[in-house]
């Protein structure tokens, strides 16, 4: 690491400021492209906003490698705490908005539901069966298992990371898409 992202509080604050007042769809589109390593506060902010779509929570959950976190709790202690907070919100009904279609993390051509996400869900269920579920930091909420939602994300061009120069700069500050910025 060259030290470029050792302190990124200002960059996270800039992204949160940009997101403030934006729709759940815009927040979802941004969360899909954020770098986990440099945007923890941004993710936490997005995931705790009223109206956060269930698809956004599910995307974060599956990207976090939930099975690996349970299998290696000492290595992933902080990740397990973050996932537990998300799972607690799911179980409490916090993510009542479920409009954005979520079919899993990586849909292959012709797939409507990501096969590996469904397989990992079954592995998580099996893990909970073979280990005492009450001893685990969290268990899989079935609400996060795809498919759910009914429509694609709706964003304006200014909210589209592939079309907005301002967003490309914000993402670059957070270690994502830095190669996308075109020099004038």
C-alpha positions in Angstrom: 0.0 0.0 0.0 1.4 3.3 -1.0 -0.3 5.3 1.7 -2.7 6.9 -0.7 -5.8 5.8 1.2 -4.5 5.7 4.8 -6.8 8.5 5.8 -10.0 8.8 3.7 -12.4 10.4 6.2 -12.8 13.5 3.9 -13.4 11.3 0.9 -16.1 9.3 2.7 -17.7 12.6 4.0 -17.7 13.9 0.4 -19.6 10.9 -0.8 -22.0 10.9 2.0 -22.7 14.6 1.4 -23.4 13.8 -2.3 -25.7 11.0 -1.3 -27.7 13.1 1.2 -31.1 13.7 -0.1 -30.7 11.2 -3.0 -33.2 8.4 -3.6 -32.8 4.8 -2.4 -32.2 3.9 -6.0 -29.3 6.3 -6.3 -27.8 5.0 -3.0 -28.2 1.5 -4.3 -26.4 2.3 -7.5 -23.5 3.9 -5.6 -23.2 1.0 -3.1 -23.0 -1.5 -6.0 -19.7 0.2 -7.1 -18.1 1.2 -3.8 -14.8 -0.4 -2.7 -15.3 -2.2 0.6 -11.8 -1.4 1.8 -12.2 2.4 1.7 -15.9 3.1 2.2 -17.0 1.5 5.4 -18.6 4.7 6.8 -20.4 5.3 3.4 -21.8 1.7 3.5 -22.9 2.1 7.1 -24.6 5.4 6.2 -26.4 4.0 3.2 -27.5 0.8 5.0 -29.0 2.8 8.0 -31.0 5.3 5.9 -34.8 5.1 6.2 -36.1 3.7 2.9 -32.9 1.8 2.1 -34.0 -0.9 -0.3 -33.7 -4.6 0.7 -31.7 -5.1 -2.5 -29.0 -2.8 -1.2 -28.8 -4.7 2.1 -28.7 -8.0 0.2 -26.0 -6.8 -2.1 -23.8 -5.7 0.8 -24.5 -9.0 2.7 -23.5 -11.3 -0.2 -20.5 -9.2 -1.3 -19.2 -9.4 2.3 -18.5 -13.2 2.0 -20.9 -14.3 4.8 -20.0 -17.9 4.8 -16.3 -17.2 5.1 -17.0 -14.8 7.9 -18.9 -17.5 9.9 -16.2 -20.1 9.1 -13.4 -17.9 10.4 -14.9 -15.7 13.1 -11.5 -14.7 14.6 -10.2 -13.4 11.2 -13.4 -11.6 10.4 -14.5 -10.3 13.8 -15.2 -6.8 12.6 -17.0 -8.0 9.5 -19.2 -10.3 11.6 -20.2 -7.4 13.7 -21.1 -5.3 10.7 -23.1 -8.3 9.2 -24.8 -8.9 12.6 -26.0 -5.3 12.6 -27.3 -5.6 9.1 -29.0 -9.0 9.9 -30.6 -7.4 13.1 -32.0 -4.6 10.9 -33.3 -7.2 8.4 -34.9 -9.3 11.2 -36.5 -6.1 12.7 -38.1 -5.2 9.4 -36.0 -2.1 8.8 -35.7 -2.8 5.1 -39.4 -2.7 4.3 -38.8 -1.2 0.9 -38.2 -4.0 -1.7 -38.6 -2.5 -5.1 -35.2 -3.0 -6.8 -34.9 -6.4 -8.4 -32.1 -8.5 -6.8 -31.2 -11.8 -8.3 -27.9 -12.2 -6.6 -24.4 -10.9 -7.0 -23.2 -12.1 -10.4 -25.9 -13.0 -12.9 -24.5 -15.0 -15.8 -26.1 -14.6 -19.2 -29.5 -16.2 -19.2 -29.7 -16.4 -15.4 -32.4 -14.6 -13.5 -31.0 -15.7 -10.1 -27.3 -16.0 -9.4 -26.6 -19.7 -8.9 -23.6 -19.2 -6.6 -25.6 -16.9 -4.3 -28.3 -19.6 -4.0 -25.6 -22.2 -3.3 -24.0 -20.0 -0.7 -27.4 -19.5 1.0 -27.8 -23.3 1.2 -24.2 -23.6 2.6 -25.1 -20.9 5.3 -28.2 -22.9 6.2 -26.2 -26.1 6.5 -23.5 -24.3 8.6 -26.2 -23.2 11.0 -27.6 -26.7 11.2 -24.2 -28.3 11.9 -23.2 -25.7 14.4 -25.3 -24.5 17.3 -27.1 -21.6 15.7 -27.4 -19.8 19.1 -23.6 -19.9 19.3 -23.2 -18.1 15.9 -23.0 -14.3 15.7 -25.8 -14.3 13.2 -27.8 -16.7 10.9 -29.0 -16.1 7.4 -32.2 -14.1 7.2 -34.3 -15.7 4.4 -35.3 -12.2 3.3 -31.8 -11.8 1.8 -32.1 -14.8 -0.4 -32.9 -13.8 -4.0 -34.9 -13.3 -6.0 -37.0 -10.4 -4.8 -37.9 -6.9 -5.9 -39.6 -6.2 -9.2 -37.8 -3.5 -11.3 -34.4 -2.3 -12.3 -32.7 0.6 -10.4 -33.9 4.0 -11.6 -31.3 6.8 -11.6 -30.6 10.0 -13.5 -27.5 10.5 -15.6 -26.0 12.6 -12.8 -26.5 9.6 -10.4 -24.9 7.1 -12.9 -21.3 6.4 -12.0 -20.6 5.6 -15.7 -21.9 9.0 -16.8 -21.1 11.5 -14.1 -17.7 13.1 -13.9 -18.5 14.3 -10.3 -19.2 10.7 -9.3 -16.1 9.4 -11.0 -14.0 11.8 -8.9 -15.8 10.8 -5.7 -15.3 7.1 -6.5 -11.6 7.7 -7.3 -11.1 9.3 -3.9 -12.5 6.1 -2.4 -10.3 3.8 -4.4 -12.9 2.8 -6.9 -12.8 3.4 -10.6 -9.8 5.7 -10.6 -9.0 4.8 -14.1 -12.4 6.1 -15.3 -11.5 9.7 -14.9 -10.8 11.2 -18.3 -8.4 14.2 -18.5 -9.7 17.2 -20.4 
